[in-house]
Amino acid sequence: MIKPVALITGASSGLGKATAEHLARTGWRVFGTSRRFRETASGNIEMLQLDVCEDDSIANCVDTVIERAGTIDVLVNNAGFVLNGFVEECTLAQARSVMETNFFGVVRMTNAVLPHMRTRRNGRIINISSLAGLIGSPYRAFYSASKYALEGYTQALNAEVRGFGIYVSMIEPGFFKTGIVQAAVNAGQPIEDYNHQRAYVDAYFGQGVRHGSEPARLARLVERICRSSRPRLRYRIGPDSVWLPRLQTLLPKRLFTLGVRWYFKLD
Ligand SMILES: NC(=O)c1ccc[n+]([C@@H]2O[C@H](COP(=O)([O-])OP(=O)(O)OC[C@H]3O[C@@H](n4cnc5c(N)ncnc54)[C@H](OP(=O)(O)O)[C@@H]3O)[C@@H](O)[C@H]2O)c1
């Protein structure tokens, strides 16, 4: 029996790795990617080298999957990282770099895979967004900006390609237990005035991820979306990702902003 084919970016750790392992266990042929690996197989997952910021790397990766498997049924755009720092502490180069991976990386991968899906009049694209794409997160403004950009892009793309039998969805996770804090990049020009807030917010995010949901939960959701005949545009997962956006809608805007300042001890 021919297995459906999934390509998952950022499958060396965290949510991408859990998703790759789960899909491989549940009947998919899975290609995972990492910037570090070169063409290795890990368990049932075929690992390919990929940097989503490099056009040649993307072309090589997508061509390899098409050559070996003949098709790509599902693309999971998961690769991403966090830039920690208050806005004026981050250099412009750092701000660009997080947009380059988290947003333009998705755009590049999608551009490379869409022609195949369009020709076949079939395909699923799943973009891993974030709660930070629904609520502007202090100390992570540029990470938030990259996920907000992804939200608008995904909504528009989904409307554009539906007619070709392609469904584009996004998952908006709250905190999940992964290596995202360890892999985060810190602001390049720290400012002493923010030292107190930085210590608190760093500890808050660290604790959030340590006590976050299990990546296997998100992996199961990805499988559900892949198997659905009519996937939705948005899926929120993790308690914080459900109640915080609701509060944002229900509370008067000024009160919500006050709440955020109080919560992050910004005053
Ligand atoms: N964990 C959470 O609480 C949480 C919450 C909301 C959203 N998310 C989102 O979930 C996704 C996965 O994050 P995670 O928590 O699983 O973090 P993670 O454990 O740090 O995994 C990030 C993955 O992205 C890959 N990556 C980073 N930059 C890349 C690039 N330029 N090109 C290709 N691959 C790259 C890394 O691979 P290599 O380093 O091996 O290349 C790694 O496999 C991200 O988009 C993140 O924004 C996570």
The ligand as a Gaussian input file, in Angstrom:
#p B3LYP/6-31G(d) Opt

LIG

0 1
 N        7.024000      25.289000      22.461000
 C        6.092000      26.198000      22.555000
 O        5.663000      26.547000      23.686000
 C        5.512000      26.831000      21.318000
 C        4.355000      27.619000      21.467000
 C        3.798000      28.207000      20.341000
 C        4.370000      28.012000      19.089000
 N        5.491000      27.254000      18.961000
 C        6.050000      27.104000      17.600000
 O        6.294000      25.739000      17.344000
 C        7.332000      25.600000      16.379000
 C        8.328000      24.559000      16.866000
 O        8.932000      25.039000      18.056000
 P        9.424000      24.075000      19.240000
 O        8.774000      24.564000      20.469000
 O        9.297000      22.662000      18.855000
 O       10.952000      24.547000      19.322000
 P       12.342000      23.750000      19.142000
 O       12.328000      22.516000      19.953000
 O       13.395000      24.770000      19.381000
 O       12.312000      23.331000      17.595000
 C       12.501000      24.261000      16.583000
 C       12.837000      23.532000      15.280000
 O       12.961000      24.519000      14.236000
 C       14.143000      24.232000      13.478000
 N       14.675000      25.466000      12.892000
 C       14.963000      26.641000      13.513000
 N       15.419000      27.528000      12.606000
 C       15.418000      26.919000      11.393000
 C       15.768000      27.306000      10.071000
 N       16.251000      28.528000       9.771000
 N       15.620000      26.398000       9.065000
 C       15.161000      25.168000       9.317000
 N       14.827000      24.724000      10.551000
 C       14.960000      25.592000      11.571000
 C       15.093000      23.562000      14.461000
 O       15.934000      22.684000      13.741000
 P       17.544000      22.728000      13.695000
 O       18.019000      23.616000      14.806000
 O       17.924000      21.291000      13.863000
 O       17.821000      23.246000      12.343000
 C       14.138000      22.759000      15.344000
 O       13.915000      21.484000      14.803000
 C        7.915000      27.001000      16.173000
 O        7.407000      27.550000      14.984000
 C        7.400000      27.767000      17.389000
 O        7.275000      29.146000      17.123000
 C        6.073000      26.659000      20.036000

